[in-house]
């Protein structure tokens, strides 16, 4: 947990920590490894090499990757396995496959257009959003089907009923979860997602608790997937009827946040006088070329 100033302007990031039964009374997320093999039948070694070499603390050396993209391109080509083959994999294998596919497709979209120098007024000049159709139109081949990034995030991942998966998506933006310097694998997926959630809960960009203004500002990632977060966490507000008057998504946010609070922060939460708002998403490119973004 990051240190907060005594003045009680508290910066922390939330989102889900742990899996399954980590909160008393909360809806349990799937427990992996029960009745299903976690062996990886699909190799993610190529992507693992790319991420290990070109990703640091969630930021990407895009220029260097653009100049040395052979492994990334080979990995993306390998993603087009037969649908019948994909259908035989375990749930953790499928989840790891789609997280990795999404992140690889984002990397390819960026380096295909790098350096990004867009002129659209709604996003930063170097944003992946300046690439026409980056999320909803650019086609990608994976598991015997043609998909877009939006199809993966909005249609495929929700089928697994684990909202932590959305925290593992890089999206090519500073506002997203931290892109790891390793690929996801079925064998390690549970511990990787637990780490992702814990990192989200300790990084200062995803929830801002302003006790003086009685306000909690939350990453819009939760709002984009409110049905999934509500289904997984709304019943587990950690206090029974304390927050019964709150909306389901607010109760889910409380359940996600409460395990990570310091005592003074819990006191603020217990007063139940705060409003919840969504932050603006930071769409600046997570580019490390030339140094860290300001």
C-alpha positions in Angstrom: 0.0 0.0 0.0 1.4 3.3 -0.9 2.0 5.9 1.8 -0.7 8.5 2.1 -0.3 12.1 3.4 -1.7 12.8 6.9 -3.9 15.5 5.4 -6.0 12.5 4.3 -5.9 13.1 0.6 -5.6 9.4 0.0 -4.3 7.9 -3.1 -4.6 4.2 -3.7 -5.8 2.1 -6.4 -8.3 -0.6 -6.0 -9.9 -3.3 -7.8 -9.9 -6.7 -6.9 -7.4 -8.4 -4.8 -7.1 -12.1 -4.6 -9.7 -14.5 -5.9 -12.5 -16.6 -4.8 -13.3 -16.4 -1.1 -11.0 -13.5 -0.3 -13.8 -11.5 1.2 -16.3 -12.8 3.7 -19.7 -12.7 2.3 -18.6 -11.8 -1.2 -19.5 -13.7 -4.4 -16.7 -16.2 -5.0 -14.7 -16.0 -8.1 -13.8 -19.3 -9.8 -11.2 -21.3 -8.0 -8.7 -22.6 -10.6 -7.2 -26.0 -10.6 -10.3 -27.8 -9.4 -11.4 -30.5 -11.8 -9.4 -28.9 -14.7 -5.8 -29.2 -15.9 -3.7 -26.1 -15.7 -1.2 -27.5 -18.2 -0.4 -25.2 -21.1 -0.9 -26.8 -24.4 -0.3 -23.5 -26.3 3.2 -22.0 -26.1 3.4 -18.4 -25.1 7.2 -18.4 -25.1 7.6 -15.9 -28.1 5.4 -13.3 -26.4 7.1 -13.9 -23.1 10.4 -13.1 -24.8 9.0 -9.9 -26.3 7.5 -8.7 -23.1 10.6 -9.5 -21.1 12.8 -7.5 -23.5 10.6 -4.5 -24.3 8.3 -3.9 -21.3 9.4 -2.1 -18.1 6.9 -1.3 -15.4 4.0 -1.4 -17.8 5.7 0.9 -20.3 6.9 -0.3 -23.8 9.9 0.5 -25.9 7.7 0.8 -29.0 10.4 2.1 -31.3 12.8 -0.7 -30.5 10.0 -3.3 -30.8 9.0 -1.8 -34.2 12.6 -2.4 -35.3 12.7 -5.9 -33.9 9.2 -7.3 -34.4 9.8 -10.7 -35.8 9.0 -12.6 -32.6 5.8 -10.7 -32.0 4.7 -11.3 -35.6 5.4 -15.0 -35.3 3.5 -15.2 -32.1 0.5 -13.5 -33.5 0.5 -15.8 -36.5 0.5 -18.8 -34.1 -2.7 -17.5 -32.4 -4.8 -18.7 -35.3 -5.2 -22.2 -34.0 -8.1 -24.4 -35.1 -11.4 -23.8 -33.2 -11.5 -27.5 -32.5 -8.1 -27.4 -30.8 -9.1 -24.3 -28.8 -12.2 -26.1 -27.7 -10.2 -28.8 -26.0 -8.3 -26.5 -23.7 -9.1 -25.9 -20.1 -10.7 -22.7 -18.9 -7.4 -21.3 -17.5 -5.7 -22.0 -20.9 -8.4 -20.1 -22.7 -8.3 -17.2 -20.3 -4.5 -16.9 -20.6 -4.8 -17.2 -24.4 -7.2 -14.3 -24.8 -5.3 -12.0 -22.4 -2.1 -12.6 -24.3 -3.8 -12.3 -27.7 -5.3 -9.0 -26.7 -2.1 -7.6 -25.5 -0.2 -8.8 -28.5 -2.7 -7.3 -30.9 -2.4 -4.0 -29.1 1.4 -4.1 -29.5 1.0 -4.8 -33.2 -1.5 -2.1 -33.7 0.7 0.5 -32.1 4.0 -0.5 -33.9 2.1 -0.7 -37.2 1.4 3.0 -36.8 4.3 4.2 -34.7 5.1 7.0 -34.1 1.4 7.9 -33.6 0.8 11.6 -34.4 -2.9 12.0 -34.5 -4.9 15.1 -34.8 -8.2 14.0 -33.4 -9.3 16.5 -30.7 -10.8 13.9 -28.3 -7.6 12.0 -27.4 -3.8 12.7 -26.9 -1.9 13.0 -30.1 0.1 9.8 -29.4 -2.9 7.8 -28.2 -3.8 4.4 -29.6 -7.3 5.9 -30.0 -5.8 8.0 -32.9 -5.5 4.8 -34.9 -8.7 4.5 -36.9 -10.7 1.5 -35.8 -8.0 0.2 -33.4 -10.5 -1.3 -31.0 -13.7 -1.9 -33.1 -12.6 -2.4 -36.7 -9.0 -3.8 -37.0 -9.4 -7.5 -37.6 -7.3 -10.2 -35.9 -7.2 -14.0 -36.3 -7.3 -16.1 -33.1 -8.8 -19.5 -32.2 -10.3 -20.0 -35.7 -12.2 -16.8 -35.7 -11.8 -13.1 -36.7 -12.0 -10.8 -33.7 -11.4 -7.2 -32.8 -10.1 -5.9 -29.5 -13.6 -4.9 -28.5 -14.9 -8.4 -29.2 -12.3 -9.9 -27.0 -12.9 -7.4 -24.1 -16.7 -7.1 -24.4 -17.8 -10.5 -25.6 -15.2 -13.2 -25.0 -13.7 -12.3 -21.6 -17.1 -11.8 -19.9 -17.9 -15.4 -20.6 -15.3 -16.4 -18.0 -17.0 -14.4 -15.2 -13.8 -13.2 -13.6 -13.5 -9.4 -13.9 -9.9 -9.5 -12.9 -9.2 -10.4 -16.5 -9.9 -6.8 -17.5 -7.2 -5.6 -15.2 -4.7 -7.6 -17.2 -5.4 -5.8 -20.5 -2.8 -3.3 -21.5 -4.9 -1.3 -23.9 -1.8 0.7 -24.9 -2.7 3.4 -22.4 -1.3 4.8 -19.2 -4.8 4.5 -17.6 -4.9 0.7 -18.0 -3.6 -2.0 -15.7 0.1 -2.5 -15.8 1.3 -4.5 -18.8 3.4 -7.2 -17.3 6.9 -8.1 -18.5 5.8 -11.7 -19.0 3.1 -13.7 -20.7 0.2 -15.2 -18.9 0.1 -19.0 -18.6 -2.6 -21.4 -17.4 -0.2 -22.9 -14.9 0.4 -19.5 -13.2 -2.7 -17.7 -14.1 -4.2 -17.6 -10.6 -1.1 -16.2 -9.0 -0.6 -13.7 -11.9 -4.2 -12.4 -11.6 -3.8 -12.1 -7.9 -0.6 -10.1 -8.4 -2.3 -7.9 -11.0 -5.1 -7.2 -8.6 -2.7 -6.4 -5.7 -0.7 -4.1 -7.9 -3.9 -2.3 -8.9 -4.7 -1.9 -5.2 -1.4 -0.2 -4.5 -0.8 2.0 -7.5 -1.9 5.7 -7.3 -3.9 6.1 -10.5 -7.1 4.0 -10.1 -8.9 5.3 -7.1 -8.7 8.6 -5.4 -10.2 8.9 -1.9 -10.6 12.6 -1.0 -11.9 12.6 2.6 -12.1 16.3 2.7 -14.5 16.4 -0.2 -16.2 13.1 0.8 -15.5 11.7 -2.6 -14.1 8.5 -4.1 -13.0 8.7 -7.7 -12.7 5.3 -9.4 -11.1 4.1 -12.5 -13.6 3.9 -15.4 -12.5 0.3 -16.0 -15.0 -0.7 -13.3 -17.7 1.3 -15.0 -17.0 -0.3 -18.4 -17.6 -3.7 -16.9 -20.0 -2.8 -14.1 -22.2 -5.9 -14.6 -19.3 -8.2 -14.2 -17.9 -6.5 -11.1 -21.4 -6.2 -9.6 -22.0 -9.9 -10.1 -18.7 -10.9 -8.6 -18.6 -8.5 -5.6 -21.8 -6.6 -4.9 -22.9 -9.1 -2.3 -19.7 -8.7 -0.4 -19.6 -5.1 1.0 -17.9 -6.4 4.1 -20.5 -5.0 6.4 -23.9 -6.5 5.7 -26.5 -3.8 5.8 -24.1 -0.9 6.3 -24.2 0.0 2.7 -27.7 -1.3 1.8 -28.7 2.1 0.5 -25.9 2.1 -2.1 -26.3 1.0 -5.7 -25.0 -2.5 -6.6 -21.9 -1.1 -8.3 -21.1 1.1 -5.3 -21.4 -1.9 -3.0 -19.0 -3.8 -5.4 -16.5 -0.9 -5.3 -16.7 -0.9 -1.5 -16.1 -4.6 -1.4 -13.1 -4.3 -3.7 -11.6 -1.3 -1.8 -12.1 -2.2 1.8 -9.5 -5.0 2.2 -6.8 -2.6 1.2 -7.6 0.3 3.4 -5.6 1.7 6.3 -7.5 2.1 9.6 -8.1 5.9 9.0 -9.4 5.1 5.6 -11.8 2.5 7.0 -13.1 5.1 9.4 -13.8 7.4 6.4 -15.6 4.5 4.6 -17.7 3.7 7.7 -19.2 7.2 7.8 -20.9 6.3 4.5 -21.2 10.0 3.5 -19.1 9.8 0.4 -20.1 10.0 -3.3 -18.6 7.8 -5.9 -17.4 9.2 -9.3 -15.5 7.8 -12.2 -12.2 9.3 -13.2 -11.3 10.3 -16.7 -9.3 7.5 -18.4 -5.7 8.4 -19.4 -5.4 7.4 -23.0 -1.8 8.6 -23.4 0.4 5.9 -25.0 2.3 3.8 -22.5 5.5 4.6 -24.4 9.0 4.3 -22.8 10.8 5.4 -25.9 12.9 8.5 -25.0 12.2 8.2 -21.3 9.2 7.8 -19.0 6.1 9.8 -19.6 5.7 12.7 -17.2 
